[in-house]
Amino acid sequence: MTIDKAVMAFAGMMILVSLGLSLWFSLYWLLLTAFVGLNLMQASVTGFCPAAIVLRRSGVRAGCAFD
């Protein structure tokens, strides 16, 4: 798995978890969904992605988006 796919999988998992938590506990968990979406938009514009940095340091091989 490359960093590109791992970032997308992590973002999708965080969105699904926050949606589930908002259904079961509090609608404030939707703020996590908004944060993930804003972080994805910012990463597409600037190329800076904190999750990609953590994954690179943990040994996941680079893909074409986060070289």
N, C-alpha and C positions, 0 to 999 in steps of 0.2 A: 504494500500500500504506500502511495506517495503522500507527501504533505498536503497536496491539493485535495486529494480524496479524503484524507483524515480530517482536514479543516471543515469540509462540507458535511461529513458524517457527524462531527462533533457539534456543529451549528444546528443541524437538523435534530440531533438528540436533545440539545438544550431547549430548542423550541417546543418539541413534543413534551418534554418534562415540565416546562413552565406552563404549557396549556393544561396538562393534567393537574398540576398543583393549583392552578387558578380555578378549575372546576371543583376540586375537593376541599380547598381551604380558603383562599382569598383571591379576589380579582387583582390584587396588587402584584401577584406573580406574573401578570401580563407585562409588567415593567421589564422583567427579564427577557421576554420575547422582543420587546422594543429595543433593548440594549443589544441583543444579538443581531437584530436586523440593522441597526445603526452601525455596529462594528463591521458587518459584512459590506455595507455601502462604503464606509470609510476605507476599508482595506482595498476595495476595488479601485478607488480613486488614488490613494497614496501609495499602495503597495506594502504598507506596514500592517502586520497582523500579529498580535501577541500570541495567539494560539500557534501560528506557524513557527514562531521563534522557539516556543517551548517544545514543540514536536521535533524541530531540527536538533535542538540540544539533547533530546532523548534518543536520537539515533534514527529517526524516520528519514528515509531517503527523499531528496528534493524532487519536486515535479517541475513542470514548466512555468507555473504561475508564480512561485515563490523562490526563484533562483537567487 
